[in-house]
């Protein structure tokens, strides 16, 4: 499972760079819409600490979220 998690997070990082997405939320939305048939809840379990923290910051900065649980539930 660990190598799958590492590969997944590297893929998300690469998508963010390749598509010039400003946020991880944009990146994950793209991934969910275009590259997977997994449920968002399954994808959320694969996210590393860095991406989860960035999602939380993005959501808080935009005034969308108050905590990380809300961030993950939006995926």
Backbone as JSON, one array per atom type, in Angstrom:
{
  "sequence": "XXXXXXXXXXXXXXXXXXXXXXXXXXXXXXXXXXXXXXXXXXXXXXXXXXXXXXXXXXXXXXXXXXXXXXXXXXX",
  "N": [[0.82, -1.2, 0.0], [1.99, 1.21, 0.7], [3.77, 1.93, -1.39], [1.95, 2.37, -3.41], [0.62, 4.58, -2.41], [2.68, 6.47, -2.37], [3.28, 6.63, -5.12], [0.81, 7.59, -6.04], [0.66, 10.16, -4.82], [2.89, 11.36, -5.99], [1.97, 11.41, -8.61], [-0.16, 13.23, -8.39], [1.26, 15.55, -7.69], [2.75, 15.86, -10.06], [0.71, 16.25, -11.97], [-0.25, 18.74, -11.08], [1.88, 20.39, -11.69], [2.19, 19.92, -14.5], [-0.24, 20.85, -15.58], [-0.36, 23.39, -14.7], [-1.89, 24.05, -12.44], [-3.18, 26.06, -9.86], [-3.91, 25.28, -7.33], [-4.15, 22.49, -5.05], [-6.68, 21.51, -4.79], [-7.87, 22.08, -7.26], [-6.26, 20.41, -8.8], [-6.82, 17.84, -7.76], [-9.54, 17.72, -8.33], [-9.47, 17.71, -11.12], [-8.11, 15.27, -11.49], [-9.95, 13.43, -10.39], [-12.13, 13.81, -12.1], [-11.06, 13.11, -14.61], [-9.14, 11.02, -14.59], [-9.64, 8.77, -13.02], [-11.76, 6.24, -11.61], [-12.31, 5.95, -9.06], [-13.87, 6.54, -5.9], [-14.13, 9.74, -4.3], [-13.69, 9.56, -1.52], [-12.06, 7.33, -1.28], [-9.8, 8.21, -2.59], [-9.02, 10.32, -0.96], [-7.97, 9.0, 1.24], [-5.49, 8.26, 0.36], [-3.91, 10.48, 0.25], [-0.98, 12.31, 1.07], [0.56, 13.79, 4.0], [1.54, 16.38, 3.43], [0.02, 17.24, 1.17], [-2.56, 17.14, 2.23], [-2.35, 19.09, 4.23], [-1.88, 21.35, 2.63], [-4.28, 21.43, 1.18], [-6.0, 22.04, 3.27], [-5.07, 24.6, 3.99], [-5.61, 25.97, 1.58], [-8.41, 25.81, 1.48], [-9.12, 27.16, 3.83], [-7.99, 29.67, 3.37], [-9.55, 30.58, 1.25], [-11.89, 30.83, 2.56], [-13.62, 28.75, 2.59], [-13.54, 26.59, 4.29], [-13.33, 25.37, 7.66], [-11.89, 23.44, 8.96], [-9.75, 20.5, 8.63], [-11.27, 18.17, 8.25], [-13.51, 19.04, 6.87], [-12.29, 19.76, 4.49], [-11.38, 17.3, 3.42], [-13.84, 16.02, 3.15], [-14.97, 17.36, 1.05], [-13.7, 16.46, -1.19]],
  "CA": [[0.0, 0.0, 0.0], [2.82, 2.4, 0.81], [4.28, 2.35, -2.7], [0.79, 2.91, -4.14], [0.39, 5.91, -1.86], [3.77, 7.33, -2.85], [3.06, 6.84, -6.55], [-0.37, 8.44, -6.18], [1.0, 11.54, -4.47], [3.77, 11.87, -7.04], [1.12, 11.7, -9.77], [-0.88, 14.48, -8.1], [2.25, 16.63, -7.8], [3.09, 16.03, -11.47], [-0.45, 16.87, -12.62], [-0.29, 20.15, -10.67], [2.92, 21.07, -12.48], [1.92, 19.81, -15.93], [-1.43, 21.63, -15.97], [-0.23, 24.71, -14.09], [-2.96, 24.3, -11.49], [-2.74, 26.88, -8.74], [-4.23, 24.65, -6.06], [-4.32, 21.03, -5.02], [-8.1, 21.23, -4.99], [-8.03, 22.03, -8.72], [-5.55, 19.23, -9.28], [-7.58, 16.65, -7.39], [-10.79, 17.75, -9.1], [-9.11, 17.24, -12.46], [-7.79, 13.85, -11.4], [-11.21, 12.7, -10.16], [-12.97, 13.92, -13.31], [-10.43, 12.66, -15.85], [-8.14, 9.95, -14.55], [-9.94, 7.68, -12.11], [-13.16, 5.93, -11.33], [-12.39, 5.78, -7.62], [-14.65, 7.51, -5.15], [-13.29, 10.72, -3.62], [-13.32, 9.1, -0.19], [-10.92, 6.42, -1.45], [-8.65, 9.03, -2.97], [-8.62, 11.1, 0.22], [-7.18, 8.13, 2.12], [-4.15, 8.11, -0.21], [-3.19, 11.76, 0.28], [0.04, 12.44, 2.09], [0.38, 14.88, 4.97], [1.81, 17.67, 2.78], [-1.11, 17.64, 0.34], [-3.69, 17.39, 3.13], [-2.12, 20.4, 4.86], [-2.07, 22.37, 1.6], [-5.73, 21.52, 0.95], [-6.58, 22.75, 4.42], [-4.7, 26.01, 3.84], [-6.35, 26.51, 0.45], [-9.81, 25.95, 1.86], [-9.22, 28.21, 4.85], [-7.67, 30.95, 2.71], [-10.7, 30.98, 0.44], [-13.06, 30.96, 3.43], [-14.52, 27.63, 2.36], [-13.45, 25.54, 5.3], [-12.84, 25.69, 8.98], [-10.98, 22.42, 9.43], [-9.33, 19.52, 7.63], [-12.32, 17.21, 7.97], [-14.32, 19.63, 5.81], [-11.5, 19.7, 3.26], [-11.41, 15.93, 2.92], [-15.19, 15.64, 2.78], [-15.29, 17.99, -0.24], [-13.13, 15.7, -2.29]],
  "C": [[0.86, 1.26, 0.0], [3.34, 2.86, -0.55], [3.15, 2.92, -3.57], [0.51, 4.34, -3.7], [1.43, 6.89, -2.37], [3.57, 7.64, -4.33], [1.87, 7.77, -6.8], [-0.02, 9.9, -5.91], [1.97, 12.16, -5.46], [2.98, 12.22, -8.29], [0.37, 13.01, -9.58], [0.07, 15.67, -8.23], [2.58, 16.91, -9.26], [1.94, 16.67, -12.24], [-0.52, 18.36, -12.32], [0.71, 20.95, -11.5], [2.55, 21.09, -13.97], [0.77, 20.7, -16.41], [-1.43, 23.04, -15.38], [-1.4, 25.04, -13.18], [-2.41, 25.11, -10.33], [-2.95, 26.19, -7.4], [-4.29, 23.13, -6.19], [-5.79, 20.66, -5.21], [-8.41, 21.16, -6.49], [-7.43, 20.75, -9.29], [-6.34, 17.96, -8.99], [-8.92, 16.59, -8.12], [-10.55, 17.25, -10.52], [-8.87, 15.73, -12.45], [-9.07, 13.02, -11.26], [-12.06, 12.69, -11.42], [-12.39, 13.19, -14.53], [-9.56, 11.4, -15.78], [-8.49, 8.77, -13.64], [-11.43, 7.43, -12.05], [-13.36, 5.67, -9.84], [-13.26, 6.88, -7.01], [-13.71, 8.49, -4.46], [-12.85, 10.29, -2.23], [-12.13, 8.14, -0.24], [-9.65, 7.21, -1.76], [-8.13, 9.81, -1.77], [-7.74, 10.29, 1.15], [-5.74, 7.97, 1.63], [-3.3, 9.38, -0.1], [-2.15, 11.78, 1.4], [-0.21, 13.69, 2.94], [0.56, 16.25, 4.31], [0.59, 18.14, 1.98], [-2.33, 17.93, 1.2], [-3.54, 18.76, 3.79], [-2.33, 21.53, 3.86], [-3.55, 22.54, 1.26], [-6.42, 22.3, 2.06], [-6.3, 24.25, 4.33], [-5.5, 26.67, 2.72], [-7.8, 26.76, 0.82], [-10.01, 27.07, 2.88], [-8.99, 29.59, 4.24], [-8.85, 31.48, 1.91], [-11.97, 31.14, 1.28], [-14.06, 29.84, 3.24], [-14.63, 26.72, 3.56], [-12.92, 26.06, 6.63], [-11.83, 24.68, 9.48], [-10.71, 21.37, 8.35], [-10.41, 18.51, 7.3], [-13.26, 17.74, 6.87], [-13.6, 19.56, 4.48], [-11.62, 18.32, 2.64], [-12.82, 15.57, 2.46], [-15.61, 16.27, 1.45], [-14.75, 17.23, -1.42], [-14.13, 14.69, -2.76]]
}
